[in-house]
Amino acid sequence: FQKVTDEELAQIESIVNAKIRENVPKVEDREIAIEKARDAGAMMLFGEKYGDNVRMITFDPEYSVELCGGCHVEATGEIGLFKIVSESAVAAGIRRIEAVTARAAEDYVSNELKVLDEVRKLLKNPKDPVAQIASLQDEVRELQKKMEAMAGSQANALKDDLLARATKSGSVSVLAETLPLGDAKAVKDLIYQMEKELQPAAIVFGFVANNKPQLMIRI
């Protein structure tokens, strides 16, 4: 009833790849009585309709026994490599795992290693790229805090000038300005401050954040 964890996915991969390396041969029973298949512990999908005789595929009686009309390898070793690439929810209480095998799995692993190699190069080949990335993330967070503080100071510096530009429409103060600020949080803090000073008020601020023009309105 929850997302399959990375540790659980790794465990699933390990179990499947161990059976692949064992090269377990396929055992096929094409016309077996359904009761006999049920007694053998064959997996039967809920909602499927089965006849009196069924096709049962076995790869190790202790591992995989199921009713199936599809195609199968002659032995598990033909699969080569099993690599999970995604995990998602299908329905309540049902998770779907998608994987690649054989050449596709090799290509997937190769591409992932190329990405890791590029990351190492960008980080100047550190001994521990994960620790290096974590350190850079900490630095980015600190810089963001400093930038937010600077944007807040810049907004406060505009406050007196903006108050002087407000006009009256009856009993309501009206202020519509384009601000030289690029931080939405700083603009939001400023518009709340202006509303307290001018209320009742209608305030419109235009600004550009992340290269996108935005409007913030406070009534």
C-alpha positions, 0 to 999 in steps of 0.5 A: 500500500505504499511506494516500493522502496529503493532497498526493496527494488534492489532486493527484487533485482538481486532475486531475479538475477540470481535465478537468471544465473542459475539458468533454470530450464523451462518446464511446460505442461500444455494440457494439465487439469486445472485442479492439478495446476492449482494443487501445484501452486500455479499463479492464477490471475483474479478475474481471468477465466480458465478452462478445464485444461490449462497450460502451466509454465514452471521455472523451479517449482519453488520459484515460478509456477503460473498459468500462461499462454504467452511465450517464454525463454527455454532457460532463464540464462537467456534473459542475461540481465534484469534491470528495473527502470521504474516503479509506479501505482496501477490501482489501490494496493497494486504497484507496477515494476517495469524492467529491461533485460538482455541487450536493453539492460546492458544499454541502460546500465551503459547510459547510466554509467556515462551520465555518472562519468559526466557528473564526475567530470563536472565535479572535477573527479571527486572521490565521493561524488555524492558527498560533493553534490550534497556539499554543493546543495548546501552552498546553493541553499545558503546563497539562496538565503542570502539572495532572499535577504538582499531582495528583502532589503531592496524591497524595503528600500523601495517602500517609502518611495512607493508610499509617496506614489500612491493616489486616492480614489475616494477613500481607497489608496491606489498604487500600480507600479512596475518593480525592479525586483526578481524575487516573488517572495520579496514582492509578496512581503512588500505588498503586504507591508504596503497594504497595512500602510495604505488600507483600504487599498488596491495595489498592483505590482508588476515584476519579472521573476525567472524571466517571466512577467508577473502581476501581484494584486492586493485588494 
